[in-house]
Amino acid sequence: AQSVSQHNHHVILSEAASLELGCNYSYGGTVNLFWYVQYPGQHLQLLLKYFSGDPLVKGIKGFEAEFIKSKFSFNLRKPSVQWSDTAEYFCAVKRYTGRRALTFGSGTRLQVQP
Amino acid sequence: DVKVTQSSRYLVKRTGEKVFLECVQDMDHENMFWYRQDPGLGLRLIYFSYDVKMKEKGDIPEGYSVSREKKERFSLILESASTNQTSMYLCASSSGAQGPTDTQYFGPGTRLTVL
């Protein structure tokens, strides 16, 4: 069975600091990769997704992620965080064939201090 | 805009009660999902449905059942609620049109407490 690991459980940064959140998955076949964000009191929403082509994917609010196939990784980055980025971030994987549902990581809680 | 609604934001039930959580989507999506969200565990799939009256077990189906009688509505049923089912329950839907690259859209969640 596939699994998704997010190594950082809680990250605290000051505004304008750079962000990188790690995500690794275990499945060896073709996958599609997603980052979702949950702002306090809000719905889970899609930040970005990768399915093919350029391994550097740009999403909303200045976020980007890089797919490195050899490392089974899909790390999320932002060059300069804002207080409004305080949220929980979830990496998710979907196999290209088979089950249609996502497998999520355990999440990373990001706290940005003003 | 896709809208996924859940019948309750907060619910308190007693051990042994039968509990129904309702989810409705308004975009004619084929696929619907139920997850539970627990701190430190992320989201775990309980059940999903890819068509009316069709369902598949997810990773943690024990103690739950589902019903999809109409395309827009997907219900999660706790046959006999237990305290270890206290959690946040999230419903999601996806169109099915894009296959593996489909985006899932989530509802606001129902925080269930079982006493």
Interface residues (C-beta under 8 A of the other chain):
Chain A: V4 Q6 H9 N32 F34 Y36 Q42 H43 L44 Q45 L46 K49 F51 F90 A92 K94 R95 Y96 T97 R99 R100 A101 L102 T103 F104 G105 S106 G107
Chain B: V4 N31 F33 Y35 G40 L41 G42 L43 R44 L45 F48 Y50 E56 G58 L90 A92 S94 G96 P100 T101 D102 T103 Q104 F106 G107 P108 G109
